[in-house]
C-alpha cells in the first residue's frame, strides 16, 4: 500500500537517499542528474500520497477505480489528474518489481547480475518518467 511505499521512501531518504544506490555494484553509471530527478519525482509522489485519505493509502485500487478520487487528490496536491494516474501506474510497476526482486533474493538468482538489472531498470524507468512529466509539472512546481 502507499503507507509502506512512503515508509520505504522515508527510510531510504534518512539513509542518504538515492545516492546510496551509487554505492551498489553496477549503479555507478547512474548520473547525479538521474538521481536528482528520481528524488524530485518521489517528492511529488509524496505530496500526492499525503493528501489521500487513509482508505486510499491502504488500498490504491480505490483511486484506480474512481476518477473523482483521482481528481480530488490532484486538486489537493496541486498536480494534474494525469500525474495521479502516473503515480498509480508507477506504484503498480514498482510493486511488481519489488515482488520479483524478493523472489530472486529468496530463491537465489541463477543469473547473479539480475538483481542489479532490476534495480537499475527501476531507477532508469523512474528517470524516464520524470523527463516525460517534467514539462507538465514544471509550471506547477513554481
N, C-alpha and C positions, 0 to 999 in steps of 0.2 A: 504494500500500500504506500501512499505518499508519505505517511508518517515515517516509515522505515527509510524511504528514499531520502527524506530530509535529515534523518539521524546519520545516515551514512555520509551524506554530503558534509554535514557539520563536523563529523568526526575527522574526515579527510582534511577539511579546512583547518581544523585545530592542529593537525599534524604537519601542516605546511602546504596544504592544498595540492593542486595538480603537479606542482614542482616535484613532489615525491616520485611521480611516475618517471621523471627523467633519470632517477637513480636506478630504476629497474632495468635489467638486461633487455636490450632490444628497443628501448624507448629513448635512447639518447639522440635519436634523429628527429624527435618531435621538437619543433621550434618553440621558442619562448612566446612568439606571437600566437601560435596554435593553442598553447596552454592558456594564455591570457583570454583568448576568445572563448574557450570552453568554460573557464571560470566565470566570465561575464555572462554567458548563456545560462549557467547554473544559477547565478544570482537572479536572473529574470524568472527562471522557473520557480525559484524560492518565493518571489513576490506573488506569483500566481497561486502557489500552493498555500501560502499564508492566508489568503482571503477565502479559501474553501472552507465550508463547514466540516465538522468532524465526520459526518457520514460520507461526504465526498472524498475526504482524505483517506478514509478507511476502505472505500470501495470506488476506485476510479471508473468502474463501469457505469456508475450513476451519471457522471459527466459525459461519458461517451454516448449514452442513450438520450441525453437531454440537451437540445440546442439552447433552451432558455437558461439552463445552469451554466453552460459554457459562456453564454453572453454575459451573465451576471459576473462570473469570475473575470472575464475580460474587462468589463467596465470597472469593477472594483480594483483591479490591479493596474489599470492604465495600459493594458495591452490589447491586441486585437483578438477576435474570435479565432482567426487562423492560427495565432500563436498558442492559444489554449489547446486547439486541436493538435498542433505540432507537439506540445508537451505530452499529450495523451499518447500520441504515436511513439515519441521518443521513450517515454516511460515503458511502454509495452515492449519496445525493442530492447531496452536495457535490461528489463526483467528477463526476457528470453536469453540474452547473452549471459546474465548472471547465473541463470539455471544451467546453461551449457558449461560455463566455467566451473561451477560447483561439481557437476558430473565428472568433468575431466580431472579435477583435483581429487575427487573422492575415489574414482576408479583408476586413476593414473592414466595419463595420456600416452598412447603409443607413439605419438609424434610430439616429442619434447617441446618444440617451439610453438606448438599450437596454442598454449595458454597465452603466450606473449602475443601471438597473432590476434587472438580475440580481444585482448586489452587494447592493442594498437588500433584495431578496427573501431573499437568503441570511441577512442579519443578522436580518430580521424573523422568518423561519421558525425560526431558532435561538432567538430570544427567545420565540416562542410555545411551542416545545418545552420550554424551561426552565420556563415557567409551568405547563405540564402535568405535569412531573415533580417540581416543587418539593415538593408535599405529601408525595410518596412518599420523596423524597430528604432532606427536611429533618431527619427523625429520625436518618438515617444519618450526617449531617454532624457531629453533636454528639459 
